[in-house]
Amino acid sequence: IVVLHYAGDLINDNILRAMGNAKYRIRSKTLRGDTAEMAIEVFSKTQNLVFLEKLRALEGVNDVTLIQYDGEYHG
């Protein structure tokens, strides 16, 4: 799961474009005033995480967090 915090109206399309050929699914999107949080489930069989740097470099993106998720949550 990739969690992004960002600000700006047009950045959503840039985020999806930066995902490139990675197979993904948007899991949630939360809007809070001028900022947004998006959680994207990424399906990858390799450790190629180049898209993370592309996401982080986008203007308006405040932070990018990658969380390993195997379908179960204990807590």
C-alpha positions in Angstrom: 0.0 0.0 0.0 1.3 3.4 -0.9 -0.1 6.3 1.1 0.3 9.9 -0.3 -0.4 13.2 1.2 -0.7 16.0 -1.3 -2.2 19.4 -2.1 -3.5 20.8 -5.4 -6.4 20.3 -7.7 -4.6 18.9 -10.8 -2.0 16.6 -9.1 -4.3 13.6 -9.0 -3.8 12.9 -12.7 0.0 13.4 -12.3 0.1 10.8 -9.5 -1.7 8.2 -11.6 0.6 9.0 -14.5 3.7 8.6 -12.3 2.6 5.0 -11.4 3.7 4.1 -14.9 3.2 0.5 -15.8 2.8 -0.6 -12.1 -0.4 -2.6 -11.6 -2.4 -0.7 -8.9 -5.8 0.0 -7.4 -6.9 3.1 -5.5 -8.1 1.9 -2.1 -9.2 5.2 -0.6 -9.0 8.9 -1.0 -9.7 11.4 1.8 -10.1 15.2 1.3 -9.3 17.5 4.2 -9.5 21.2 3.3 -6.8 21.9 0.8 -5.0 18.6 1.4 -5.7 15.0 0.3 -4.6 11.5 1.3 -4.7 8.7 -1.2 -4.0 5.0 -0.5 -3.0 2.9 -3.5 -2.6 -0.9 -3.5 0.3 -1.8 -5.7 0.8 -5.3 -7.0 4.5 -6.0 -7.6 6.4 -9.3 -7.9 9.8 -7.5 -7.9 11.5 -4.9 -5.7 11.4 -2.3 -8.5 10.0 0.7 -6.6 11.1 3.5 -9.1 7.6 4.9 -9.1 8.1 5.9 -5.4 10.8 8.4 -6.4 8.6 9.7 -9.2 5.7 10.2 -6.8 7.9 12.0 -4.3 9.3 14.3 -6.9 5.8 15.6 -8.0 5.1 19.2 -7.0 2.4 19.2 -4.3 3.2 15.8 -2.9 4.1 16.2 0.8 5.1 12.7 1.6 4.9 9.1 0.3 4.7 6.0 2.6 5.1 2.4 1.5 3.5 -0.2 3.7 3.7 -3.9 3.2 0.2 -5.4 3.2 -0.6 -9.1 2.8 -4.4 -8.9 3.1 -4.5 -9.4 6.9 -4.4 -6.8 9.7 -3.6 -7.7 13.3 -3.9 -5.0 15.8 
